[in-house]
């Protein structure tokens, strides 16, 4: 039985294999990031550590879930929901800023990702969407790893955010 939240996250008909993959890989990745960030996290109050870990759990799970057929079909003919989905990621950035700071870095990454995602999403052909997605992801990686130095605790964020929202969500595979 799926409620509204899980439909937004997994679509209406996720396979058992998809759910197992999403959740097992997500918990592994959250564990790795949590472990590698433990010196920085140790200096934070426990509520911030928990909020940080829950936030990255949602980001990683979504990065994988956005590639499932179920999620693609769910958003197929819902342009308003597709646009809202981009802007819902403001909450991720707000929670990351609240827990670990780096406001301008996070806001810049969010703004770039939303603009790039909308650009790809509104490209007509699937092939051109793929090419545009590759281009804007490469630009984003250079911007947020080379041009603007990435904070160590967020070293995973640009690549995962760009994969999640550009490659995973913006390319409309189910037409």
Secondary structure, DSSP 4 states (H G I P E B T S, - for coil): ---HHHHHHH-S---HHHHHHHHHHHHHHHHHHHHHTHHHHTTS-HHHHHHHHHHHHHHHHHHHHTTSHHHHHHHTT-HHHHHHHHHTTHHHHHHHHHHH--HHHHHHHHHHHHHHHHHHHT-SSHHHHHHHHHHHHHHHHHIIIIISPPPGGGTTHHHHHHIIIIIIIIS----
